[in-house]
Amino acid sequence: MTRHPYSSFFRGQAATLLLIIFLFLAGCAQKRIAPAKDAPGDAPPLNPAITSDSITLDVWLDLDFVATDPLFQEMASDFERAYPNVDVNIQAYVRETMPGKLRAALQVGDPPDLVQGHALAMAAQGYAEPLNDLWAEWGAEAEFMSQAMDEVVWDGVKYGVPLDIYTLVLIYNKAHFEEADLPYPDAGYTWRQLADDAATLTRADGSRYGLGFTVEPWYVFAWLAEAGGDVMTGDSFIGYRFTLDNTNNVEALRFLTSMARDGYGPLPTSRPRDYEDPRKLFLDDKISMFFGTPWDIHYIQSLSPDFPLGVTELPETPAGAGAASALGSTALFVPRGARHRQIAFEFMKWATSDRYALPMARRLGRYPARAWLQTTPHFAGNPLLKPFLFQLDAARPYRLDAFPEVERAFADAIKGAFYGADPADALRMAQEHADQYMQQAAGVGQQ
């Protein structure tokens, strides 16, 4: 049979076309992630929509979360095995420096993919990416404490995934109270008893004080909140109004600083992170009480298991039902303009899953903002954690860090009050600064 002169040519073209189609389909298949054989069975399910392109995921975490335990590096290794195309690059920074570092990265157009911080504050300053669509796909909002979810929302938009949650509690040395023949502080302990006991526990030679102090705004805010005060009202829809110099704030700051001036505790150093000083003094047997966090409880127990540690709720004030501890919460958020938004959100899911949230609590003393926290026997049954867990329901959120200029004025007022200024005058000056800031912001918004 005679072959058509072009038959060999067409067969060759067909073979080439088939090869091209095969390679195209193979390339499409490579864009899907097959479940890794060694991916943890209790980790979040893999997202098949994630590209197989090589990705370096730049993650910035609070140094306090990674300095003493490799949990997050372990999680990153698990994540890399599940998503073999992803290289997780964790960098850790001192928490207070991270907003400035992020602002600098955004200015040069090179933000990381994921950052730990106060998502609400970062969103208010324009540093964070909206995540409503990814939250809607996930459908896991009910698994988190409502208080923590409030701290990732700005203008009705979700900007992060809650990682941990905490309040301030009163931490005390049982042995010191026994030596002074004083009853332990309990849920009915009052501010007046606190001042009286601080005076009794303070030694005349200065070798021991009753109470430790800090000028850190969030910690001082707890004193104000416990007295029924607050530093701002409103919300992102109707607008915020600053209330730095209201009567409850003035009286609470006066009460706090007067104890320091009366010699019941050493004056705070006012250096960065001076909230760590009371814990050190406490462990050195130099003070008998301080306002601390659940992390402080974990730190003390880890470093000194036999320490005569006592913990109770913040002292009662005349504010009654209007009193509250200060609420704190950090989240993971995606910075504005980050390159790998979707895979960053997958990393958030892993970091907040029970597989890593439970060891974060047990190994780091950082308690997850998961709905089960207040009822899980391991935590709810721990007498040292009960005051923290109990206070969560009424704890007052601190949101002044959404307005850094106003927060700086508040911090200056605190320092001034400790070092000689009248609290009323100091807070009034801070309020005037806050009012000027709001007027300027309103003027800019109208342009």
Protein Blocks (a to p, Z undefined) as FASTA:
>chain_A
ZZdfklmmmmmmmmmmmmmmmmmmmmmmmmpccddfklcfkbccddfkbcfbdcdddddd
dfklmmmocklmmmmmmmmmmmmmbccddddddfklmmmmmmmmmmnopacfbdcddfkl
mmmnopaccfklmmmmnopmmmpcfklmmmmcgehiafbdcfbdcdddddddfklmmmno
pacddfklcfklmmmmmmmmpcfklpacfbdcdfbfklmmmmmmmnopafbecdfknopa
dffkgmklmmmmmmmmmmmmnopaccdekighklmmmmmmmmnopafbdcddfklmmmmm
mmmmmbccddddddddfklmmpccddddddddddehiablmlmmmmmmmmmmmklmmmmm
mmnopacfbfklmmmmklmmmmklmmmmmmmmmoccdfklmmmmlmmmmmmmmmmmmnop
afklmmmmmmmmmmmmmmmmmmmmmZZ
